[in-house]
Amino acid sequence: MFAKIPEKYMHLTRWGLAIGWLILIASMFYDPISAQLTASNQLFAASTTTGCYQFQGQCRPLTDYPLGARIFWGMVLPLSIITLLVFGHEAWRRICPLSFLSQIPRALGRQGKRTVDESSWLGRNALYLQFSLLFIGLNLRLLLVNSDRLLLGIFLLSTILLAITVGSLYDGKTWCHYFCPMAPVQMIYSEPSGLLGSEAHQAPPKTITQSMCRTVDKSGQEKSACVACKVGCIDIDAEGAYWEGIKKPDRKLLYYAYVGLVIGFYLYFWLYSGSWSFLSAGVWNETNQLATLLQPGFFIAGQAIAIPKLIAVPLTLTVTSGMTYAIGLWAEWYYKRYNKRQRHPLSSEQVQSRMFAIATFTAFNLLFFMGVRPTLGYLPAPIQQILSWAAVVASSLWVVKSWNRSMQRYNRERDANLLRRQLSKLNIDLSQFLEGRTMEQLKPDELYALAKVLPGFSNNYRLQIYQGTLKEALEQGSVTPVRSLKVFHTLRQKLEISEELHWTILDQLQTEAPNLFPASQGHRDSETTVIRRSPAPHTTAEATVYRPIDRRSETPPAQQTPAAQPDRSISFNELDQTVIKPTAQDIPPSDSRPDS
């Protein structure tokens, strides 16, 4: 949906949102106006039935306050999360003000050229780092910056400065992929896709998909500006990136522990004040939070507990997130055990995905009804009800959509679209085999069968189709040369392409289109040397896990009749027995970067 909006319009949108955010930050330091809107009987005035709010056994008076903190925490962030759930990452990544500001060095021509090596500590632990930063950020909010406008302004400016610094040191969207503390939240609410998100794996070839980095040249033509700063980039294909990393331990920690962070964050308002009215009354004027750090952090059953707030806050968030993480792991184990007893069990990836969907649905509704809904008292009751039901409906529709997705279904959809395009390029009249249907009406399994068993189809036809599929995927940037072996596992099985032939095709593509194999790939350097297993002594190529193609039994190309020989750009005489793929130094230099 948002992927199709021209870049020039989205650029203006980013400028508008960034300027609006900076104005909001400026209001944290000086705001002589908005406090008038929170005075008694005004629209945003705090209100309770008693005219005061309960705080640690005291009934404190309601006073007016500037709106900056409330707008940021109570309006901007909830709207961001709703945007992620409904429109997906492609909408948020293209309008995110922080992402936009992190690209200032690039606009000034001062962006760094480093990329993060996937095998480095940061490459392997980026999600743990981002989740830790999110945890620290929530602690800082409860301890210092929830309603203290001065500290909040300093906190936000420091975050912007950090993003710009990363942008000046690294290429591409390194800040978004490896450092941004909001990235884990984005993953939770937008994976595997937003309710109205587009499907990048079904896009036409060479399409600029989803939130892929893009630019506009002098002629007004929109082009990809991707610099390959991330393997399996969410900006190119969000669902592909989701399935690739779904079994990693960091994903489980993120999804299950995040639910506890939401619970602990809003629960702490009650544990700290002793009353829900501290939150529901719209009280945002605890202006000197720094002075409360060593005061009692809990007030339970009418008694203050002598644990300083400085310790009480991280203790609460650690306990609640640890509990939901443990519950999530237990529920996942139980679900997988139950699934194994079924006659037609789900794949392990789909079981995992359903558990993540439940966690996201739970977190979204807890966030809305524990955090957002209590602060909407300034709106008329009917509007509050409409918003509440809208949140439930949107999250329910999202979970239904996500529930039916699977890695197998994603792979079939992707491969089917690639096969359709490759089959249509063959100089063969296929209508006689389709029984009145079009290529678009064929199901994935039918396309596999068509590509394999059409009368007159030789091995060379299947190789030509597979070569075209690989080339298109590399051009799109949805796969790297090394990952292609795993990504097209099913397609290779269906077309009976051996692993050795896969590497031979890549060798040929590397010669014909070196720009698809850039010599300098930053963090991909660890991938550019590909070790292929050498057949053990006294064994043949049939030792591969896929059905081999016996080249000795094939008719040599020179003996084939012209009618049976298709036009093709690859010659397969004998299997290349090289056991080591060329390194980055051996790859011919590219005149330009690939589209992705």
C-alpha positions in Angstrom: 0.0 0.0 0.0 2.5 2.7 1.2 5.2 1.1 -1.0 3.6 2.5 -4.1 3.4 6.1 -2.9 6.0 8.2 -4.8 9.2 9.0 -2.9 8.8 12.8 -3.4 5.5 12.8 -1.4 6.9 10.6 1.3 10.0 12.8 1.5 7.7 15.8 2.2 5.8 13.8 4.7 9.0 12.9 6.5 10.1 16.6 6.6 6.7 17.6 8.0 6.8 14.9 10.7 10.4 15.7 11.6 9.7 19.4 11.9 6.6 18.7 14.0 8.6 16.4 16.3 11.4 19.0 16.7 8.7 21.7 17.6 7.3 19.3 20.2 10.7 18.8 21.7 11.3 22.5 21.8 8.0 22.8 23.8 9.6 20.7 26.5 12.0 23.6 27.2 9.6 26.5 26.7 5.8 26.3 26.4 3.7 29.3 27.7 0.5 28.2 25.9 -0.6 24.6 26.3 -1.0 24.7 30.1 -4.2 26.8 29.4 -5.8 23.7 27.8 -5.3 21.7 31.0 -6.8 24.2 33.4 -10.0 23.3 35.2 -13.0 22.6 32.9 -10.8 22.7 29.8 -10.5 19.9 27.2 -7.3 18.2 28.5 -7.9 19.0 32.2 -7.1 16.1 34.6 -10.3 15.0 36.3 -11.4 12.6 39.1 -14.7 12.3 41.0 -13.1 13.7 44.1 -11.3 16.6 42.5 -7.9 15.2 43.5 -5.8 12.1 42.8 -4.6 9.5 45.2 -0.8 9.2 45.6 0.7 7.1 48.4 -2.2 7.7 50.8 -2.5 11.4 50.1 -5.2 13.1 48.0 -3.2 15.6 45.9 -4.9 18.5 44.1 -5.2 18.5 40.3 -3.3 21.3 38.7 -2.7 22.5 35.1 0.4 21.4 33.2 2.0 21.8 29.8 1.0 19.2 27.3 4.3 18.3 25.6 5.0 15.1 27.6 1.4 13.9 27.3 1.3 14.5 23.6 4.4 12.5 23.0 3.8 9.6 25.3 0.0 9.5 25.2 -0.7 10.3 21.6 2.3 10.1 19.3 3.6 6.7 20.4 0.2 5.0 20.5 -0.5 6.3 17.0 2.9 4.9 15.9 2.0 1.4 17.2 -1.4 1.5 15.5 0.3 2.5 12.3 2.6 -0.5 12.5 -0.2 -3.0 13.2 -2.5 -1.7 10.5 -0.2 -0.5 7.7 3.0 -2.5 8.5 6.6 -1.6 8.7 6.6 -0.2 5.1 4.5 2.8 6.3 6.4 3.5 9.5 9.9 3.1 8.0 9.1 5.5 5.2 7.8 8.2 7.6 9.8 7.7 10.8 11.3 11.0 11.9 14.2 9.4 13.7 15.1 7.3 10.7 14.9 10.4 8.6 17.2 12.5 10.9 19.7 9.6 11.0 20.2 10.1 7.3 21.3 13.8 7.6 24.9 12.8 7.1 24.0 11.0 3.9 22.2 14.2 2.6 25.3 16.2 3.4 27.6 13.7 1.7 29.3 12.7 5.0 27.8 9.3 5.6 30.2 6.6 6.6 30.9 3.6 4.4 31.1 1.0 7.1 28.6 -1.9 7.3 28.1 -4.3 10.1 29.6 -7.8 9.6 26.9 -10.4 10.3 29.5 -12.6 12.0 30.6 -9.8 14.3 29.3 -9.4 17.9 26.9 -6.6 16.8 25.7 -8.6 13.8 24.9 -11.6 16.0 23.5 -9.8 19.0 21.8 -6.7 17.5 18.3 -7.7 18.7 19.6 -8.4 22.2 21.2 -4.9 22.2 18.1 -3.2 20.9 15.9 -5.0 23.4 18.3 -4.0 26.2 18.1 -0.3 25.0 14.3 -0.6 25.0 14.4 -2.0 28.6 16.7 0.9 29.7 14.4 3.4 27.9 11.3 2.2 29.8 13.2 2.4 33.1 14.3 5.9 32.3 10.8 6.9 31.4 9.4 5.7 34.8 12.3 7.1 36.7 13.0 10.4 35.0 11.3 11.4 31.8 7.7 10.4 31.9 6.4 13.9 32.9 9.6 15.9 33.6 9.6 17.9 30.5 13.2 19.2 30.8 14.6 15.8 31.2 12.4 14.4 28.4 13.6 17.1 26.0 17.2 16.3 26.8 16.5 12.5 26.4 14.9 13.0 23.0 17.7 15.3 21.7 20.3 12.8 22.9 18.5 10.0 21.0 18.5 12.1 17.8 22.2 13.0 18.3 23.0 9.3 18.7 21.1 8.4 15.5 22.9 11.1 13.5 26.3 9.9 14.9 25.6 6.3 13.8 24.5 7.7 10.4 27.8 9.5 10.1 29.8 6.3 10.9 27.9 3.6 9.0 26.3 3.2 5.6 22.6 2.6 4.9 20.0 2.2 7.6 22.4 0.8 10.2 20.8 2.8 12.9 17.4 1.3 12.2 18.7 -2.3 11.8 21.2 -2.5 14.7 20.7 0.3 17.2 17.2 1.8 17.3 15.4 0.9 20.6 12.1 1.2 18.8 13.0 -1.5 16.2 12.0 -4.4 18.5 8.6 -2.8 18.9 8.3 -2.3 15.2 9.1 -6.0 14.7 6.5 -7.2 17.2 3.6 -5.2 15.7 4.4 -5.5 12.0 5.5 -9.1 11.6 4.9 -11.1 9.5 3.0 -8.2 7.9 0.7 -5.3 8.7 -3.0 -5.7 8.3 -2.9 -3.7 5.1 0.8 -4.3 4.2 1.9 -5.2 0.7 3.4 -8.6 -0.3 7.0 -8.0 -1.5 7.5 -11.6 -2.5 4.8 -11.3 -5.1 6.0 -8.1 -6.6 7.1 -7.9 -10.3 10.9 -8.2 -11.0 13.1 -5.2 -10.2 10.3 -3.6 -8.2 11.2 -1.2 -5.4 9.4 -3.0 -2.7 8.0 -2.0 0.7 10.3 0.5 2.5 13.4 -0.2 0.5 15.8 2.7 0.4 15.1 4.8 -2.6 16.0 8.0 -4.3 14.9 10.2 -7.2 17.4 10.9 -10.0 17.6 14.1 -12.1 15.1 12.8 -14.6 12.5 12.3 -11.8 12.9 8.5 -12.0 12.6 6.6 -8.7 15.5 4.2 -8.1 16.7 1.9 -5.4 19.3 3.4 -3.0 20.0 0.2 -1.2 23.6 -0.4 -0.1 23.2 -3.9 1.3 23.8 -2.9 4.9 21.7 -5.9 6.2 21.3 -9.5 5.0 17.6 -10.5 4.8 16.6 -6.8 5.0 13.1 -6.2 6.4 12.8 -3.1 4.1 13.0 -5.3 1.0 10.8 -8.2 2.1 9.5 -8.1 5.6 7.8 -11.5 5.6 10.9 -13.1 4.2 13.0 -11.6 6.9 10.5 -12.8 9.5 10.6 -16.4 8.4 14.3 -16.4 8.1 14.8 -15.5 11.8 11.7 -16.9 13.4 13.6 -19.8 15.3 16.3 -17.6 16.7 16.4 -17.4 20.5 16.4 -13.6 20.5 13.0 -13.6 18.8 11.5 -15.6 21.6 12.9 -13.3 24.2 11.6 -10.3 22.3 8.0 -11.5 21.9 7.4 -13.2 25.2 9.3 -10.7 27.4 7.8 -7.7 25.7 4.3 -8.7 27.0 5.8 -8.5 30.5 7.3 -5.1 29.8 3.9 -3.8 28.9 2.3 -5.3 32.0 5.1 -4.2 34.3 5.2 -0.6 32.9 1.5 0.2 33.5 1.3 -1.9 36.7 4.0 0.1 38.2 1.9 3.3 38.2 -0.4 1.5 40.7 2.4 -0.1 42.6 4.1 3.3 43.0 1.1 5.5 43.8 -1.3 3.0 45.4 -4.1 4.0 43.1 -5.0 3.7 39.4 -6.2 7.3 39.5 -2.6 8.4 39.2 -2.7 7.2 35.6 -6.3 7.5 34.7 -6.7 11.0 36.0 -4.2 12.2 33.3 -1.6 13.4 35.8 1.5 14.4 33.9 2.9 17.0 36.3 5.3 15.1 38.5 7.9 17.5 37.3 10.8 16.8 39.6 11.2 13.0 39.1 14.9 13.2 39.8 14.1 14.1 43.4 12.0 10.9 43.9 14.7 8.4 42.9 15.5 7.5 46.5 12.0 7.7 47.9 9.8 4.6 48.5 9.2 3.0 45.1 6.2 0.8 46.2 3.0 1.7 48.1 0.9 -1.4 48.5 -2.1 -2.1 50.8 -1.7 1.4 52.3 1.9 0.9 53.3 5.0 2.4 51.8 7.7 -0.2 51.2 11.3 1.0 51.8 12.7 0.0 48.5 14.0 3.1 46.6 12.2 3.9 43.3 15.6 3.6 41.6 15.6 -0.1 42.4 11.8 -0.7 42.4 11.3 0.3 38.7 13.9 -2.1 37.2 12.9 -4.8 39.7 9.3 -4.6 38.6 10.1 -4.7 34.8 12.6 -7.5 35.3 10.1 -9.7 37.3 7.1 -9.1 34.9 9.1 -9.6 31.7 10.8 -12.7 33.2 7.5 -14.2 34.1 5.9 -13.7 30.7 9.1 -15.0 29.0 8.9 -18.2 31.1 5.2 -18.5 30.5 5.7 -18.0 26.7 8.4 -20.7 26.6 6.1 -23.2 28.5 3.1 -22.4 26.3 5.3 -22.9 23.2 6.6 -26.2 24.5 3.1 -27.4 25.3 1.7 -26.3 21.9 4.5 -28.0 20.0 3.9 -31.2 22.1 0.2 -31.0 21.3 1.0 -30.4 17.6 3.1 -33.5 17.4 0.1 -35.7 18.4 -2.0 -34.4 15.6 -2.5 -36.5 12.4 -1.5 -33.5 10.2 0.8 -31.4 12.4 1.8 -27.8 11.6 5.4 -27.0 10.8 7.5 -25.9 13.7 7.8 -22.4 12.0 4.0 -22.0 11.9 3.6 -23.1 15.5 6.2 -20.5 16.5 4.5 -17.9 14.4 1.1 -18.5 16.0 2.7 -18.2 19.5 4.2 -14.9 18.4 0.8 -13.7 17.0 -0.8 -14.5 20.4 1.9 -12.5 22.2 1.5 -9.5 19.8 -2.3 -9.6 20.2 -2.0 -9.7 24.0 0.6 -6.9 24.1 -1.4 -4.6 21.8 -4.6 -4.9 23.8 -2.8 -4.7 27.2 -1.1 -1.5 26.0 -4.4 0.0 24.8 -6.6 -0.9 27.7 -4.0 -0.5 30.5 -2.2 2.6 29.1 -4.1 4.4 26.4 -7.7 3.9 27.3 -7.5 5.2 30.9 -6.0 8.5 29.6 -8.9 9.2 27.1 -11.1 10.7 29.8 -11.1 14.1 28.0 -13.1 12.5 25.1 -16.9 11.9 25.1 -17.9 8.5 26.3 -19.2 7.3 22.8 -15.9 8.2 21.2 -14.0 6.3 23.9 -16.2 3.2 23.2 -15.7 3.5 19.4 -11.9 3.7 19.8 -11.9 0.7 22.2 -13.9 -1.4 19.8 -11.8 -0.3 16.8 -8.6 -1.4 18.7 -10.1 -4.9 19.4 -11.4 -5.3 15.8 -8.1 -4.2 14.2 -6.0 -6.5 16.4 -8.4 -9.4 15.9 -8.3 -9.0 12.1 -4.5 -8.8 12.2 -4.2 -12.0 14.3 -6.6 -13.9 11.9 -4.4 -12.8 9.0 -1.2 -13.8 10.7 -2.6 -17.1 12.0 -3.0 -18.6 8.6 0.5 -17.6 7.3 3.3 -20.2 7.2 6.8 -20.5 5.9 5.7 -23.1 3.4 2.9 -20.9 2.1 5.2 -18.0 1.7 7.7 -20.1 -0.2 5.1 -21.5 -2.5 3.7 -18.0 -3.3 7.2 -16.7 -3.9 8.3 -19.6 -6.1 5.0 -19.7 -8.0 5.3 -16.1 -9.1 8.9 -16.6 -10.1 8.0 -19.7 -12.1 5.1 -18.0 -13.8 7.4 -15.3 -15.1 10.1 -17.8 -16.2 7.6 -20.1 -17.9 6.1 -17.2 -19.8 9.5 -16.4 -21.3 9.8 -19.8 -22.9 9.1 -20.0 -26.6 6.4 -22.6 -26.1 2.6 -22.5 -26.6 1.5 -23.5 -23.1 -2.3 -22.9 -23.6 -2.7 -26.5 -25.0 -1.8 -27.9 -21.6 -3.8 -25.5 -19.4 -7.3 -26.6 -20.2 -8.6 -23.1 -20.7 -7.0 -21.6 -17.7 -4.4 -18.9 -17.6 -1.0 -19.1 -16.0 -2.2 -16.8 -13.2 -4.9 -19.4 -12.3 -2.5 -22.2 -11.7 -1.6 -23.3 -8.2 2.0 -23.5 -7.0 2.1 -27.3 -7.2 0.6 -27.2 -10.7 3.3 -24.8 -11.8 6.0 -27.0 -10.4 4.6 -30.0 -12.3 4.2 -27.9 -15.5 7.9 -26.8 -15.3 9.0 -30.4 -14.8 6.9 -32.7 -17.0 5.7 -30.8 -20.0 6.1 -32.9 -23.1 9.4 -32.0 -24.8 10.8 -30.4 -21.7 14.5 -31.3 -21.4 16.8 -30.8 -18.5 18.0 -27.6 -20.3 14.6 -26.1 -20.1 14.5 -26.7 -16.3 18.0 -25.3 -15.9 17.0 -22.2 -17.9 13.9 -21.7 -15.7 16.0 -22.1 -12.5 18.7 -19.8 -13.8 16.1 -17.1 -14.5 14.6 -17.6 -11.1 17.9 -17.2 -9.3 18.9 -14.1 -11.4 15.6 -12.4 -10.7 15.8 -13.0 -7.0 19.4 -11.7 -6.9 18.3 -8.6 -8.9 15.5 -8.0 -6.5 17.8 -8.2 -3.5 15.5 -10.7 -1.7 18.3 -13.2 -1.5 22.1 -13.3 -1.4 24.2 -15.9 -3.4 24.9 -18.0 -0.3 21.4 -17.9 1.1 19.9 -18.9 -2.2 20.9 -22.5 -1.6 18.6 -22.7 1.4 15.9 -20.2 0.1 15.2 -22.3 -3.0 15.4 -25.6 -1.4 11.8 -26.6 -2.3 12.1 -25.3 -5.9 15.3 -27.3 -6.4 13.6 -30.4 -5.2 10.6 -29.9 -7.4 12.7 -29.2 -10.5 15.2 -31.9 -9.6 18.1 -29.5 -9.6 21.1 -30.8 -7.6 23.1 -28.7 -5.2 26.1 -28.9 -7.5 24.1 -27.6 -10.4 22.9 -24.8 -8.3 26.5 -23.7 -7.7 27.3 -24.1 -11.4 24.5 -21.8 -12.3 25.7 -19.2 -9.8 29.2 -19.4 -11.3 27.7 -18.7 -14.7 25.6 -15.8 -13.4 28.7 -14.4 -11.7 30.5 -14.3 -15.1 27.5 -12.8 -17.0 26.2 -10.4 -14.4 29.1 -9.5 -12.0 27.0 -6.6 -10.6 24.9 -9.1 -8.8 28.0 -10.2 -6.9 29.6 -7.0 -5.6 33.2 -7.3 -4.7 32.8 -5.2 -1.6 29.9 -6.3 0.5 30.8 -5.0 4.0 29.2 -7.4 6.5 28.7 -9.9 3.8 32.4 -10.6 3.5 31.9 -13.7 5.7 29.4 -15.0 3.1 31.4 -14.4 -0.1 33.6 -17.5 0.4 31.4 -20.4 0.0 32.7 -23.9 0.8 31.1 -26.6 -1.2 31.5 -30.1 0.0 33.9 -32.1 -2.1 32.6 -35.6 -2.9 34.3 -38.2 -0.7 36.7 -40.7 -2.3 34.9 -43.2 -4.5 31.7 -41.3 -4.5 29.9 -39.4 -7.2 27.7 -36.3 -7.4 24.8 -38.5 -6.3 25.9 -38.0 -2.7 24.1 -34.7 -2.7 20.8 -34.6 -0.8 18.8 -33.7 -3.8 18.1 -35.9 -6.9 21.1 -35.5 -9.2 21.1 -35.0 -12.9 23.2 -37.7 -14.5 25.1 -35.7 -17.1 26.6 -38.9 -18.6 23.2 -40.1 -19.8 22.2 -36.8 -21.4 22.4 -36.2 -25.0 25.2 -33.7 -25.7 23.9 -30.3 -26.7 25.5 -30.6 -30.2 23.4 -33.7 -30.9 20.0 -32.2 -29.9 17.7 -31.2 -32.6 17.1 -27.4 -33.1 13.4 -27.8 -32.0 14.4 -29.3 -28.7 17.2 -26.8 -27.9 15.9 -23.6 -26.3 17.8 -20.3 -26.3 19.8 -20.2 -23.1 22.7 -18.4 -21.6 24.2 -21.3 -19.7 26.1 -24.4 -20.9 26.1 -27.5 -18.7 28.5 -30.1 -20.1 30.2 -31.6 -17.1 29.6 -30.7 -13.4 32.0 -28.2 -12.1 33.9 -30.1 -9.4 35.5 -27.0 -7.8 35.1 -27.2 -4.1 35.7 -23.6 -3.1 33.6 -20.7 -4.4 35.5 -17.6 -5.5 36.3 -15.2 -2.7 35.4 -11.5 -2.7 38.9 -10.8 -4.2 38.2 -13.1 -7.1 34.9 -11.6 -8.1 35.1 -9.2 -11.0 34.5 -5.5 -10.0 31.1 -4.1 -10.6 30.5 -0.9 -12.5 27.5 -0.1 -10.3 25.8 -1.4 -7.2 22.9 -3.8 -7.7 19.4 -2.6 -7.4 19.3 -4.0 -3.9 
